[in-house]
Amino acid sequence: MKIPFNKPFLTGNELKYIQEAVLSGKISGDGNFTKKCHQFFEDKYGFKKVLLTTSCTDALEMAAILIDTKPGDEIIIPSYTFVSTANAFVLRGANLVFADSSAIHPNMDPDTIEALITKQTKAIVVVHYAGVACDMDKIKRLADKYSLYVIEDAAQAIDSYYRERPLGSLGHLAAFSFHETKNIISGEGGMLVINDEKFIERAEIIREKGTNRSKFFRGEIDKYNWVDIGSSFLPSDLIAAFLYAQLENIQVIQERRKKSWASYYQGLTELAGTGRVKLPVIPDYATNNAHMFYLVTNTAAEMKGLLEYLKREDILAVFHYLSLHKSPFYLKTGGHYDLPHADHFTDCLVRLPLYFDLTESDQRKVIDTIYKFYT
Ligand SMILES: *Cc1c(COP(=O)(O)O)cnc(C)c1O
């Protein structure tokens, strides 16, 4: 039996809630289940305002519009990230400025950011890699000093914290993902979190094709009209129904994932002690939401060898981001960066299978196979 890298987990109520939504007669956006999901997030994490979106990518695109990203603006992002962190701002004509990862963690190194700030800088977009917080106090201090926006790409960061504050509550805006590879899923799906009140009204408009339809539905105005740019960023209530079933089980899902994560950590500690691999580092200001278990090999050749060896044993482990500063698209723009730490994680980071239904024996096999490769 093959051990996959990921396997979507169903809590049991997904189909029941979808059926309820269908039978309710309203399955477009902002129906009952969307409202329940919004309430859940605002209650549990104290987010000022949340809006479900069709993806994290869409939530990031909304964030780029909300801060009025314009041609010539510079946006600081890590190079070691998913393309959506970049595309959202490039679509609005911004120039990307890449920060390197820190030496011990894929997250952007906060001590390198100040040197990247110019008069054109508009925002710092942080990515909480593997759900582990960036050093937000340092980043927010810089943002305050230079009057910059902070946007959190919190795609992987559900139910994770920075010094007791939930990730997603720290930037002016934050974006989450419910893609099937994340901890809490709805197939495709996402959410925009709005922590700065001044964005709330416009966010509703942008999400509803540039109209004030949300106000109209609340009875605050008697006609709705085209008032701004926008697109269709809101999901069907069927997606929210699926998501709500997941949210009701967030505790169970998180506990199980953390247990699997801890087993990997414990099982691989001896190997890490020999210096052949490095295990994830969780800084003391951050929590671990067990989104991902990865190890870092010493060389690119070792990573390739390990992935092939695991594959021959029917275990699907995978590498991760190809840093954006070396992407064909970015190189076409003529940019050039030297980011050794991002390069290192591109070359050497290996993600191991981690999902709700991962059995102890399968996990044992993954660990044993890694030891076999190294001996
Ligand atoms: C998954 C992910 C995204 C994209 O999420 P979608 O919901 O698929 O759009 C963006 N950024 C990061 C860091 C991610 O891990």
The ligand as an SDF file (V2000), in Angstrom:
LIG
                    3D

 15 15  0  0  0  0  0  0  0  0999 V2000
   -1.8960   27.1740   -0.0840 C   0  0  0  0  0  0  0  0  0  0  0  0
   -1.2310   28.4950   -0.0970 C   0  0  0  0  0  0  0  0  0  0  0  0
   -1.7390   29.5790   -0.8340 C   0  0  0  0  0  0  0  0  0  0  0  0
   -2.8780   29.4520   -1.7980 C   0  0  0  0  0  0  0  0  0  0  0  0
   -4.0690   29.0390   -1.2450 O   0  0  0  0  0  0  0  0  0  0  0  0
   -5.3250   28.7930   -2.2040 P   0  0  0  0  0  0  0  0  0  0  0  0
   -6.4710   28.6940   -1.2390 O   0  0  0  0  0  0  0  0  0  0  0  0
   -5.0570   27.5130   -2.9350 O   0  0  0  0  0  0  0  0  0  0  0  0
   -5.4540   29.9510   -3.1080 O   0  0  0  0  0  0  0  0  0  0  0  0
   -1.1120   30.7990   -0.7270 C   0  0  0  0  0  0  0  0  0  0  0  0
   -0.0370   30.9830    0.0600 N   0  0  0  0  0  0  0  0  0  0  0  0
    0.4880   29.9710    0.7670 C   0  0  0  0  0  0  0  0  0  0  0  0
    1.6660   30.2270    1.6460 C   0  0  0  0  0  0  0  0  0  0  0  0
   -0.0880   28.6900    0.7100 C   0  0  0  0  0  0  0  0  0  0  0  0
    0.4610   27.6920    1.4180 O   0  0  0  0  0  0  0  0  0  0  0  0
  1  2  1  0
  2  3  1  0
  2 14  2  0
  3  4  1  0
  3 10  2  0
  4  5  1  0
  5  6  1  0
  6  7  2  0
  6  8  1  0
  6  9  1  0
 10 11  1  0
 11 12  2  0
 12 13  1  0
 12 14  1  0
 14 15  1  0
M  END
$$$$
